């Protein structure tokens, strides 16, 4: 039984990604399995998170495992000045697996180095959030029947959005065409364009969220334009409503189009879109449980 | 003058290592990186010497001591053109220009204040992505920094 931490989506090869997706499918068909009976999972949330923590804890519970941990670091020894090193060392004595979220960038990579038990990164600051990427991939795979050769349109904050960056890295195995729709202030960073160039991946940049772009897409990946990202609030006011998806804009879209969003949404998807069968963001969040069941088993070296 | 320079560089050393062509403003950083203050060998340090290649240069001579290449290559982050001369029996038996290693431990300080390395007592590790233009990526927060922004520990 080989067990290995999952810190970043780039830790997994194409084959490993596909293995996780196959196993997520298996858990969707049969979510309640006593695979983790007798196992203890530590969920260490140094930073609060609703969706990710509940989804991981649901995944563990449905697999029959027990959970120890905390959802708020203010009740822990870190307020007494305990280092992350010592907290992880201690918990790795108690638990068979650690699922952690931390407010500092790189915390999970460091924890994986010092821990005797495997670590699943549930988000480290602005850096990585690989379980989100795997559930995004599972949602794309499930709705499109394939990951190969899709038109993926990403909209909103492409500069700071870590889910967008990780999705680009992960999709790069599957010959996609990317459309990046963002205001100049939140454009996709050059590093990711260079990455696409180096992999021979086609991409197009747009500042306008046009009907053409929507009608071409297989996947619309919407993200939130955050006010705090702007130094000039005039610019924010100008762009904040430009990247809002309304139901009427979907009239001529492809039948297979699905709309994804890592959530929480604020106003970038109008509520009238929710009833459209192409809206997929709530099912996407539900897929998170299956994807996380698959990740947990992979990290613990349990073959499905 | 030329005679004197020759003597400064090598003549006095019977066995040991000469590190030449260090930019003057980086000389003491090199001393620090190589932890020369902990070495109990005879060490001669010259600085602000005129050179053909650079405006002013520093030079370090260490008697009876030979570095591992991977250790001395760490100085390439501040002195990319430094030349290492290995002296045995008054003869230069080997010389090479330092080359940046693929990985640097405890040399670069991550300039991301939210990086775990700046908040825990731990080692800093950087991967060198591009040795020509010097781009380094933090092993932990994965931020890439370019040469102009590199700060040393």
Interface residues (C-beta under 8 A of the other chain):
Chain A: X8 X83 X84 X85 X102 X103 X104 X105 X106 X107 X109 X110 X124 X125 X126 X127 X128 X191
Chain B: X112 X114 X115 X116 X117 X119 X120 X121 X122 X138 X139 X140 X141 X142 X143 X144
